[in-house]
């Protein structure tokens, strides 16, 4: 993954987590996104933290699981 797409994905997570839209902050969208991501984190049996949500969004958790399955 290139640095540019990595940074873009990270920025996208931050905008979605905060609920930033072109018209300003939308708390409903932020809460909906957080609930969506944290549900995926919960299914992976990880603590429900912002850091784990970001790791899931960036694909780190899935990558770790794939590496563990290959052994």
Secondary structure, 3 states (H helix, E strand, C coil): CCHHHHHHHHHHHHHHHHCEECCEECHHHHHHHHHHHHHHHHHCCCCCCHHHHHHHHHCHHHHHHHHHHCC
